Amino acid sequence: KAMLDYLESTEEPVIVNDFVPVEKIKVESIINHCSGYFGVSVIDLKSNRRTRAIVRPRQVAMYLAKTLTLKSLPEIGRRMGGRDHTTVLHGVNKIAALKASDAFVSKAIHDLTAIVCGQVVS
C-alpha cells in the first residue's frame, strides 16, 4: 500500500522494487495479467463492450498502466483498444476513488502490482 501511495504522489521515475525499473513494465504485460486475474479475455479488455464484468478490469488495467509505467494517457488509450485519453483518465480516477472504499478493488490493485512487478502474492 505504501508503494502505491508513493507512486501516486510522485511524477519522477521510480524503481517499483529492487528488480523492476518502471521503464521495464509494459502496458501489454499489465493487460495480460489483468485478463488472467479477472478471468476475461484480452480481446474483451480491448473491445468496446461496456458490461461491468469487463469495464472494471479494463479500468484497473488503465490505472495500473498509469501508475506503474511512464506512458501518457493517449499512449495507454491506444494500447487499450484505441480509447481516447479522457476515457483512460476517467478509468484511472474511478479506480483511484474505488480503491479506498472497495476492498475487492484494493486487493486486486495490490495483487496485480505485485504480479506485474514479479513479486510473490500472499
Backbone hydrogen bonds in HBPLUS format (Angstrom, degrees):
<---DONOR---> <-ACCEPTOR-->    atom                        ^
c    i                          cat <-CA-CA->   ^        H-A-AA   ^      H-
h    n   atom  resd res      DA  || num        DHA   H-A  angle D-A-AA Bond
n    s   type  num  typ     dist DA aas  dist angle  dist       angle   num
A0005-ASP N   A0001-LYS O   2.99 MM   4  6.26 161.5  2.02 154.3 159.4     1
A0006-TYR N   A0002-ALA O   2.93 MM   4  6.15 156.4  1.99 145.9 152.5     2
A0007-LEU N   A0003-MET O   2.84 MM   4  6.09 161.5  1.87 152.5 157.7     3
A0008-GLU N   A0004-LEU O   3.00 MM   4  6.21 151.5  2.09 146.9 153.9     4
A0009-SER N   A0005-ASP O   3.15 MM   4  6.32 135.0  2.36 139.2 150.7     5
A0009-SER N   A0006-TYR O   3.06 MM   3  5.14 130.5  2.31  97.8 111.4     6
A0022-VAL N   A0014-VAL O   3.36 MM   8  6.12 154.6  2.43 154.5 158.9     7
A0016-VAL N   A0020-VAL O   3.22 MM   4  5.88 141.5  2.37 159.3 156.5     8
A0024-LYS N   A0021-PRO O   2.87 MM   3  5.55 156.8  1.92 122.5 129.5     9
A0025-ILE N   A0022-VAL O   3.15 MM   3  5.54 157.0  2.20 113.0 119.6    10
A0029-SER N   A0026-LYS O   3.10 MM   3  5.18 122.3  2.45  96.4 110.4    11
A0030-ILE N   A0026-LYS O   3.14 MM   4  6.55 155.2  2.21 148.5 155.0    12
A0031-ILE N   A0027-VAL O   2.90 MM   4  6.21 161.4  1.93 155.5 160.5    13
A0032-ASN N   A0028-GLU O   2.91 MM   4  6.12 162.0  1.94 148.0 152.7    14
A0033-HIS N   A0029-SER O   2.94 MM   4  6.14 162.1  1.98 150.6 155.3    15
A0034-CYS N   A0030-ILE O   2.89 MM   4  6.05 159.3  1.94 152.2 158.1    16
A0035-SER N   A0031-ILE O   2.91 MM   4  6.05 155.2  1.98 147.3 154.6    17
A0036-GLY N   A0032-ASN O   3.08 MM   4  6.36 163.6  2.11 149.1 152.1    18
A0037-TYR N   A0033-HIS O   2.89 MM   4  6.00 161.5  1.92 149.3 155.0    19
A0038-PHE N   A0034-CYS O   2.97 MM   4  5.98 167.5  1.99 151.7 154.3    20
A0039-GLY N   A0035-SER O   2.89 MM   4  5.70 121.7  2.24 138.0 152.3    21
A0040-VAL N   A0035-SER O   3.08 MM   5  5.01 145.4  2.20 139.4 145.2    22
A0045-LEU N   A0041-SER O   3.03 MM   4  6.42 156.5  2.09 148.3 154.7    23
A0046-LYS N   A0042-VAL O   3.07 MM   4  6.30 146.6  2.18 147.3 155.5    24
A0047-SER N   A0043-ILE O   2.93 MM   4  5.94 112.0  2.40 135.3 152.9    25
A0047-SER N   A0044-ASP O   3.10 MM   3  4.85 146.9  2.21  95.3 105.4    26
A0054-ILE N   A0051-THR O   2.90 MM   3  5.48 150.6  1.98 115.6 124.6    27
A0055-VAL N   A0051-THR O   2.78 MM   4  5.94 166.4  1.80 159.1 163.8    28
A0056-ARG N   A0052-ARG O   3.25 MM   4  5.90 171.4  2.26 140.8 143.1    29
A0058-ARG N   A0054-ILE O   3.05 MM   4  6.16 155.4  2.11 147.9 155.6    30
A0059-GLN N   A0055-VAL O   2.84 MM   4  6.09 155.1  1.90 154.3 161.1    31
A0060-VAL N   A0056-ARG O   2.92 MM   4  6.18 153.8  1.98 151.7 159.2    32
A0061-ALA N   A0057-PRO O   2.93 MM   4  6.17 156.9  1.98 146.5 152.6    33
A0062-MET N   A0058-ARG O   2.96 MM   4  6.28 153.6  2.04 145.5 152.9    34
A0063-TYR N   A0059-GLN O   2.88 MM   4  6.09 159.5  1.92 148.0 153.6    35
A0064-LEU N   A0060-VAL O   2.88 MM   4  6.12 166.8  1.89 155.6 158.6    36
A0065-ALA N   A0061-ALA O   2.86 MM   4  5.99 155.9  1.92 146.0 153.4    37
A0066-LYS N   A0062-MET O   2.96 MM   4  6.17 151.9  2.04 146.6 153.7    38
A0067-THR N   A0063-TYR O   2.92 MM   4  6.16 157.7  1.97 151.2 157.6    39
A0068-LEU N   A0064-LEU O   2.75 MM   4  5.56 151.4  1.83 149.0 155.2    40
A0069-THR N   A0065-ALA O   3.22 MM   4  5.52 130.5  2.48 127.3 133.5    41
A0076-ILE N   A0072-SER O   2.93 MM   4  6.21 161.5  1.96 156.6 161.9    42
A0077-GLY N   A0073-LEU O   2.89 MM   4  6.07 160.4  1.93 151.6 157.4    43
A0078-ARG N   A0074-PRO O   2.94 MM   4  6.23 153.0  2.01 145.7 152.3    44
A0079-ARG N   A0075-GLU O   3.11 MM   4  6.38 155.8  2.17 146.6 152.6    45
A0080-MET N   A0076-ILE O   2.94 MM   4  6.12 123.0  2.27 141.6 157.5    46
A0080-MET N   A0077-GLY O   3.17 MM   3  5.00 139.1  2.34  93.4 105.2    47
A0082-GLY N   A0077-GLY O   3.02 MM   5  5.46 120.0  2.39 141.0 146.7    48
A0083-ARG N   A0077-GLY O   2.78 MM   6  4.35 139.8  1.94 129.5 119.1    49
A0082-GLY N   A0078-ARG O   3.34 MM   4  4.10 145.3  2.47 100.4 107.8    50
A0087-THR N   A0084-ASP O   3.05 MM   3  5.34 131.9  2.29 104.9 117.3    51
A0088-VAL N   A0084-ASP O   3.28 MM   4  6.73 154.3  2.35 149.4 156.1    52
A0089-LEU N   A0085-HIS O   2.94 MM   4  6.19 159.9  1.98 145.9 151.6    53
A0090-HIS N   A0086-THR O   2.95 MM   4  6.10 155.8  2.01 140.2 146.3    54
A0091-GLY N   A0087-THR O   3.00 MM   4  6.26 160.1  2.04 147.0 152.2    55
A0092-VAL N   A0088-VAL O   2.87 MM   4  6.13 162.2  1.90 157.9 162.6    56
A0093-ASN N   A0089-LEU O   2.93 MM   4  6.10 167.5  1.94 152.5 155.9    57
A0094-LYS N   A0090-HIS O   2.84 MM   4  5.95 153.5  1.91 148.2 156.2    58
A0095-ILE N   A0091-GLY O   3.05 MM   4  6.23 165.0  2.08 150.9 153.5    59
A0096-ALA N   A0092-VAL O   2.96 MM   4  6.12 157.2  2.01 147.7 154.9    60
A0097-ALA N   A0093-ASN O   3.02 MM   4  6.18 151.2  2.11 143.1 149.8    61
A0098-LEU N   A0094-LYS O   2.91 MM   4  6.14 155.8  1.97 145.2 152.7    62
A0099-LYS N   A0095-ILE O   2.88 MM   4  5.89 152.6  1.95 152.8 157.4    63
A0101-SER N   A0098-LEU O   2.94 MM   3  5.29 133.0  2.16 107.8 120.8    64
A0102-ASP N   A0098-LEU O   2.72 MM   4  5.45 148.4  1.82 173.6 173.3    65
A0106-SER N   A0102-ASP O   3.00 MM   4  6.25 165.1  2.02 156.0 160.7    66
A0107-LYS N   A0103-ALA O   2.88 MM   4  6.03 160.7  1.92 148.1 153.1    67
A0108-ALA N   A0104-PHE O   2.89 MM   4  6.06 158.0  1.94 147.3 154.1    68
A0109-ILE N   A0105-VAL O   2.93 MM   4  6.15 160.0  1.97 152.8 157.3    69
A0110-HIS N   A0106-SER O   3.03 MM   4  6.26 162.6  2.06 146.9 151.9    70
A0111-ASP N   A0107-LYS O   2.79 MM   4  5.97 173.2  1.79 158.7 160.5    71
A0112-LEU N   A0108-ALA O   2.85 MM   4  5.86 168.1  1.86 150.2 154.3    72
A0113-THR N   A0109-ILE O   2.93 MM   4  5.92 152.8  2.00 143.5 151.0    73
A0114-ALA N   A0110-HIS O   3.12 MM   4  6.35 161.3  2.16 147.8 152.5    74
A0115-ILE N   A0111-ASP O   2.86 MM   4  6.14 156.4  1.92 150.1 157.7    75
A0116-VAL N   A0112-LEU O   2.82 MM   4  5.89 173.1  1.83 151.4 153.6    76
A0117-CYS N   A0113-THR O   3.02 MM   4  6.05 150.6  2.11 141.5 149.7    77
A0119-GLN N   A0114-ALA O   2.73 MM   5  4.90 164.8  1.75 157.4 153.2    78
A0118-GLY N   A0115-ILE O   3.01 MM   3  5.08 159.0  2.06 104.7 111.1    79
